[in-house]
Amino acid sequence: MKSFWQYQQDTVVNFNYHVKNNIPLHDNIFRVGSEAYYNLFTEARKQMNSGKYLPEEIDKTLLETDIGTYAIYEGNNVPLDSPMISEAEYNGAEVELNEPKRGGSKKFYVYVKNEKGNVVKIEFGDTSGLSAKINDPEARASFAARHNCAEKKDKTSAGYWSCRLPYYAKQLGLSGGGNFFW
């Protein structure tokens, strides 16, 4: 059985592995729901609060939730938040939150919760047949500048999701993309 010190050391090693290999927290190498999965967020939050870690925007958003914290429920120590497994109801149907999909009146759509806690459908993307030039660095830079992507913080806006299209490229069937935004 591991001592408390070994346990803490493993958590720090796991966090350092993510940082050293430039693996964002949202691409956590551990199985969702595992102890190591939650511990990585706990350590990242500790490092962020001490000023030693500056996460990218999506990871900062995750660290602002309760993910990685626990509470006692019916005598069991349970995790408080797991935003990676987030489902809600929209017009009577179960939907996944914050997971863009193809289709709708535009090229893509996503369900999110607004500031009132209601689930809303955001449709985004061009309908005129233009393609996203995700693999072209000049086109990416131009898009980001034109659309002011660095300032897009509102998940309920189409611009927010359009600016993050490269991150979701693979799940949307687009070529290129990766762990970056425009």
Residue pairs with C-beta under 8 A, 6 or more apart in sequence:
2 10
10 36
11 36
11 39
11 40
11 42
11 43
12 43
14 29
14 30
14 36
14 39
14 40
14 43
15 40
15 43
15 44
15 47
17 23
17 29
18 24
18 25
18 28
18 29
18 40
18 44
19 53
22 179
23 29
24 55
24 56
24 58
24 59
24 179
25 40
25 41
25 44
25 55
25 59
25 62
25 63
26 58
26 59
26 62
26 84
27 179
28 37
28 40
28 41
30 36
30 37
30 40
31 37
32 82
32 84
32 85
33 79
33 82
33 85
38 67
38 68
38 70
38 79
39 68
40 68
41 62
41 63
41 67
41 68
42 68
42 69
44 53
44 55
44 59
44 63
44 68
45 63
45 68
47 53
48 54
48 55
48 60
48 63
55 62
55 63
57 181
58 164
58 167
62 83
65 81
65 83
66 80
66 81
67 79
67 80
67 81
67 82
67 83
68 79
69 79
69 80
69 81
70 77
70 78
70 79
70 80
71 77
71 78
71 80
72 78
83 98
86 96
86 97
86 98
87 94
87 95
87 96
87 97
88 94
88 95
88 97
88 111
88 113
88 119
89 95
89 119
90 111
90 119
90 120
90 121
95 111
95 119
96 111
97 111
97 112
97 113
97 119
98 110
98 111
98 112
98 155
99 110
99 111
99 171
100 108
100 109
100 110
100 161
100 165
100 168
100 171
100 172
101 108
101 109
101 110
101 172
102 108
102 172
102 173
103 109
104 121
104 123
105 123
105 127
106 123
106 124
106 125
106 126
106 127
106 158
107 124
107 125
107 126
107 127
108 123
108 124
108 125
108 161
108 165
108 172
109 121
109 122
109 123
109 124
110 121
110 122
110 124
110 161
111 119
111 120
111 121
111 122
112 119
112 120
112 122
112 155
112 156
113 119
113 120
114 120
114 156
115 156
120 156
122 155
122 156
122 157
122 158
122 161
123 158
124 158
124 159
124 161
124 162
125 162
125 165
132 165
132 166
132 169
132 174
133 139
133 140
133 143
134 140
134 165
134 166
134 169
134 174
134 175
134 176
134 177
135 175
135 176
140 166
140 182
143 149
143 163
143 182
144 150
144 163
144 181
144 182
147 159
147 162
147 163
147 182
148 159
149 159
149 163
149 181
149 182
152 159
152 160
152 163
153 160
154 160
155 161
163 181
163 182
164 181
164 182
165 172
165 174
165 177
165 181
165 182
166 176
166 177
166 178
166 180
166 181
166 182
167 177
167 178
167 179
167 180
167 181
168 177
169 175
169 176
169 177
169 178
170 177
